[in-house]
Amino acid sequence: MEIKDEIKKKVEAEIEAEEAYELFKKFEDEMVIESTVATSTPKKRGNNNSGEEGPVTKEKNDPIVAFSRPPPLPPVLGPLVALSLLETWSSRDSNDD
């Protein structure tokens, strides 16, 4: 009976971990979408048609700007740089003769 209970607990823990991971991925995807679609637009001012202020001049509007985070670096890049440095240092030591 104890073995069945242990197996049941482990299976339940795995299911909870998978559900938590899926929930995290959904949250992460939503955060990426929200952070890549941030835009800024200037507000238009109302026009007073009383005619007392003189000629209407065109206002210079600020350009629309969109901000996004840069793409993540591939996970291969770190070990590749480390291997390259190690190879450079080892070849330099052997050429000192």
Distance bins in CASP14 RR format, pairs under 12 A and 6 or more apart:
PFRMAT RR
TARGET T0000
AUTHOR 0000-0000-0000
RMODE 2
METHOD distances of the structure
MODEL  1
1 7 0 0 0 0 0 1 0 0 0 0 0
1 8 0 0 0 0 0 1 0 0 0 0 0
2 8 0 0 0 0 0 1 0 0 0 0 0
2 9 0 0 0 0 0 1 0 0 0 0 0
3 9 0 0 0 0 0 1 0 0 0 0 0
3 10 0 0 0 0 0 1 0 0 0 0 0
4 10 0 0 0 0 0 1 0 0 0 0 0
4 11 0 0 0 0 0 1 0 0 0 0 0
5 11 0 0 0 0 0 1 0 0 0 0 0
5 12 0 0 0 0 0 1 0 0 0 0 0
6 12 0 0 0 0 0 1 0 0 0 0 0
6 13 0 0 0 0 0 1 0 0 0 0 0
7 13 0 0 0 0 0 1 0 0 0 0 0
7 14 0 0 0 0 0 1 0 0 0 0 0
8 14 0 0 0 0 0 1 0 0 0 0 0
8 15 0 0 0 0 0 1 0 0 0 0 0
9 15 0 0 0 0 0 1 0 0 0 0 0
9 16 0 0 0 0 0 1 0 0 0 0 0
10 16 0 0 0 0 0 1 0 0 0 0 0
10 17 0 0 0 0 0 1 0 0 0 0 0
11 17 0 0 0 0 0 1 0 0 0 0 0
11 18 0 0 0 0 0 1 0 0 0 0 0
12 18 0 0 0 0 0 1 0 0 0 0 0
12 19 0 0 0 0 0 1 0 0 0 0 0
13 19 0 0 0 0 0 1 0 0 0 0 0
13 20 0 0 0 0 0 1 0 0 0 0 0
14 20 0 0 0 0 0 1 0 0 0 0 0
14 21 0 0 0 0 0 1 0 0 0 0 0
15 21 0 0 0 0 0 1 0 0 0 0 0
15 22 0 0 0 0 0 1 0 0 0 0 0
16 22 0 0 0 0 0 1 0 0 0 0 0
16 23 0 0 0 0 0 1 0 0 0 0 0
17 23 0 0 0 0 0 1 0 0 0 0 0
17 24 0 0 0 0 0 1 0 0 0 0 0
18 24 0 0 0 0 0 1 0 0 0 0 0
18 25 0 0 0 0 0 1 0 0 0 0 0
19 25 0 0 0 0 0 1 0 0 0 0 0
19 26 0 0 0 0 0 1 0 0 0 0 0
20 26 0 0 0 0 0 1 0 0 0 0 0
20 27 0 0 0 0 0 1 0 0 0 0 0
21 27 0 0 0 0 0 1 0 0 0 0 0
21 28 0 0 0 0 0 1 0 0 0 0 0
22 28 0 0 0 0 0 1 0 0 0 0 0
22 29 0 0 0 0 0 1 0 0 0 0 0
23 29 0 0 0 0 0 1 0 0 0 0 0
23 30 0 0 0 0 0 1 0 0 0 0 0
24 30 0 0 0 0 0 1 0 0 0 0 0
24 31 0 0 0 0 0 1 0 0 0 0 0
25 31 0 0 0 0 0 1 0 0 0 0 0
25 32 0 0 0 0 0 1 0 0 0 0 0
26 32 0 0 0 0 0 1 0 0 0 0 0
26 33 0 0 0 0 0 1 0 0 0 0 0
27 33 0 0 0 0 0 1 0 0 0 0 0
27 34 0 0 0 0 0 1 0 0 0 0 0
28 34 0 0 0 0 0 1 0 0 0 0 0
28 35 0 0 0 0 0 1 0 0 0 0 0
28 72 0 0 0 0 0 1 0 0 0 0 0
29 35 0 0 0 0 0 1 0 0 0 0 0
29 36 0 0 0 0 0 1 0 0 0 0 0
30 36 0 0 0 0 0 1 0 0 0 0 0
30 37 0 0 0 0 0 1 0 0 0 0 0
31 37 0 0 0 0 0 1 0 0 0 0 0
31 38 0 0 0 0 0 1 0 0 0 0 0
31 69 0 0 0 0 1 0 0 0 0 0 0
32 38 0 0 0 0 0 1 0 0 0 0 0
32 68 0 0 0 0 1 0 0 0 0 0 0
32 69 1 0 0 1 0 0 0 0 0 0 0
32 70 0 0 0 0 0 1 0 0 0 0 0
32 71 0 0 0 0 0 1 0 0 0 0 0
32 72 0 0 0 0 0 1 0 0 0 0 0
33 68 0 0 0 0 0 1 0 0 0 0 0
33 69 0 0 0 0 0 1 0 0 0 0 0
34 67 0 0 0 0 0 1 0 0 0 0 0
34 68 0 0 0 0 0 1 0 0 0 0 0
34 69 0 0 0 0 0 1 0 0 0 0 0
35 66 0 0 0 0 0 1 0 0 0 0 0
35 67 1 0 0 1 0 0 0 0 0 0 0
35 68 1 0 0 1 0 0 0 0 0 0 0
35 69 1 0 1 0 0 0 0 0 0 0 0
35 70 0 0 0 0 0 1 0 0 0 0 0
36 66 1 0 0 1 0 0 0 0 0 0 0
36 67 0 0 0 0 1 0 0 0 0 0 0
36 68 1 0 1 0 0 0 0 0 0 0 0
36 69 1 0 0 1 0 0 0 0 0 0 0
36 70 0 0 0 0 0 1 0 0 0 0 0
36 71 0 0 0 0 0 1 0 0 0 0 0
37 66 1 0 0 1 0 0 0 0 0 0 0
37 67 0 0 0 0 1 0 0 0 0 0 0
37 68 0 0 0 0 1 0 0 0 0 0 0
37 69 0 0 0 0 0 1 0 0 0 0 0
38 64 0 0 0 0 0 1 0 0 0 0 0
38 65 0 0 0 0 1 0 0 0 0 0 0
38 66 1 0 0 1 0 0 0 0 0 0 0
38 67 1 0 1 0 0 0 0 0 0 0 0
38 68 1 0 0 1 0 0 0 0 0 0 0
38 69 0 0 0 0 0 1 0 0 0 0 0
39 62 0 0 0 0 0 1 0 0 0 0 0
39 63 0 0 0 0 0 1 0 0 0 0 0
39 64 1 0 1 0 0 0 0 0 0 0 0
39 65 1 0 0 1 0 0 0 0 0 0 0
39 66 1 0 1 0 0 0 0 0 0 0 0
39 67 0 0 0 0 1 0 0 0 0 0 0
39 68 0 0 0 0 0 1 0 0 0 0 0
40 61 0 0 0 0 0 1 0 0 0 0 0
40 62 1 0 0 1 0 0 0 0 0 0 0
40 63 0 0 0 0 1 0 0 0 0 0 0
40 64 1 0 0 1 0 0 0 0 0 0 0
40 65 1 0 1 0 0 0 0 0 0 0 0
40 66 0 0 0 0 1 0 0 0 0 0 0
40 67 0 0 0 0 1 0 0 0 0 0 0
41 61 0 0 0 0 1 0 0 0 0 0 0
41 62 0 0 0 0 1 0 0 0 0 0 0
41 63 0 0 0 0 1 0 0 0 0 0 0
41 64 1 0 1 0 0 0 0 0 0 0 0
41 65 0 0 0 0 1 0 0 0 0 0 0
41 66 0 0 0 0 0 1 0 0 0 0 0
42 59 0 0 0 0 1 0 0 0 0 0 0
42 60 0 0 0 0 1 0 0 0 0 0 0
42 61 1 0 1 0 0 0 0 0 0 0 0
42 62 1 0 1 0 0 0 0 0 0 0 0
42 63 0 0 0 0 1 0 0 0 0 0 0
42 64 0 0 0 0 1 0 0 0 0 0 0
42 65 0 0 0 0 0 1 0 0 0 0 0
43 59 0 0 0 0 0 1 0 0 0 0 0
43 61 0 0 0 0 0 1 0 0 0 0 0
43 62 0 0 0 0 0 1 0 0 0 0 0
44 59 0 0 0 0 1 0 0 0 0 0 0
44 61 0 0 0 0 1 0 0 0 0 0 0
44 62 0 0 0 0 0 1 0 0 0 0 0
45 56 0 0 0 0 0 1 0 0 0 0 0
45 57 0 0 0 0 0 1 0 0 0 0 0
45 59 1 0 0 1 0 0 0 0 0 0 0
45 61 0 0 0 0 0 1 0 0 0 0 0
46 56 0 0 0 0 0 1 0 0 0 0 0
46 59 0 0 0 0 0 1 0 0 0 0 0
47 53 0 0 0 0 1 0 0 0 0 0 0
47 56 1 0 0 1 0 0 0 0 0 0 0
47 57 0 0 0 0 0 1 0 0 0 0 0
47 58 0 0 0 0 0 1 0 0 0 0 0
47 59 0 0 0 0 0 1 0 0 0 0 0
48 54 0 0 0 0 0 1 0 0 0 0 0
48 56 0 0 0 0 1 0 0 0 0 0 0
49 56 0 0 0 0 1 0 0 0 0 0 0
50 56 0 0 0 0 0 1 0 0 0 0 0
71 77 0 0 0 0 0 1 0 0 0 0 0
73 79 0 0 0 0 0 1 0 0 0 0 0
73 80 0 0 0 0 0 1 0 0 0 0 0
73 81 0 0 0 0 0 1 0 0 0 0 0
74 80 0 0 0 0 1 0 0 0 0 0 0
74 81 0 0 0 0 0 1 0 0 0 0 0
75 81 0 0 0 0 0 1 0 0 0 0 0
76 82 0 0 0 0 0 1 0 0 0 0 0
76 83 0 0 0 0 0 1 0 0 0 0 0
76 84 0 0 0 0 0 1 0 0 0 0 0
77 83 0 0 0 0 0 1 0 0 0 0 0
77 84 0 0 0 0 0 1 0 0 0 0 0
78 84 0 0 0 0 1 0 0 0 0 0 0
78 85 0 0 0 0 0 1 0 0 0 0 0
78 86 0 0 0 0 0 1 0 0 0 0 0
79 85 0 0 0 0 0 1 0 0 0 0 0
79 86 0 0 0 0 0 1 0 0 0 0 0
80 86 0 0 0 0 0 1 0 0 0 0 0
80 87 0 0 0 0 0 1 0 0 0 0 0
81 87 0 0 0 0 0 1 0 0 0 0 0
81 88 0 0 0 0 0 1 0 0 0 0 0
82 88 0 0 0 0 0 1 0 0 0 0 0
82 89 0 0 0 0 0 1 0 0 0 0 0
83 89 0 0 0 0 0 1 0 0 0 0 0
83 90 0 0 0 0 0 1 0 0 0 0 0
84 90 0 0 0 0 0 1 0 0 0 0 0
84 91 0 0 0 0 0 1 0 0 0 0 0
85 91 0 0 0 0 0 1 0 0 0 0 0
85 92 0 0 0 0 0 1 0 0 0 0 0
86 92 0 0 0 0 0 1 0 0 0 0 0
86 93 0 0 0 0 0 1 0 0 0 0 0
87 93 0 0 0 0 0 1 0 0 0 0 0
87 94 0 0 0 0 0 1 0 0 0 0 0
88 94 0 0 0 0 0 1 0 0 0 0 0
88 95 0 0 0 0 0 1 0 0 0 0 0
89 95 0 0 0 0 0 1 0 0 0 0 0
89 96 0 0 0 0 0 1 0 0 0 0 0
90 96 0 0 0 0 0 1 0 0 0 0 0
END
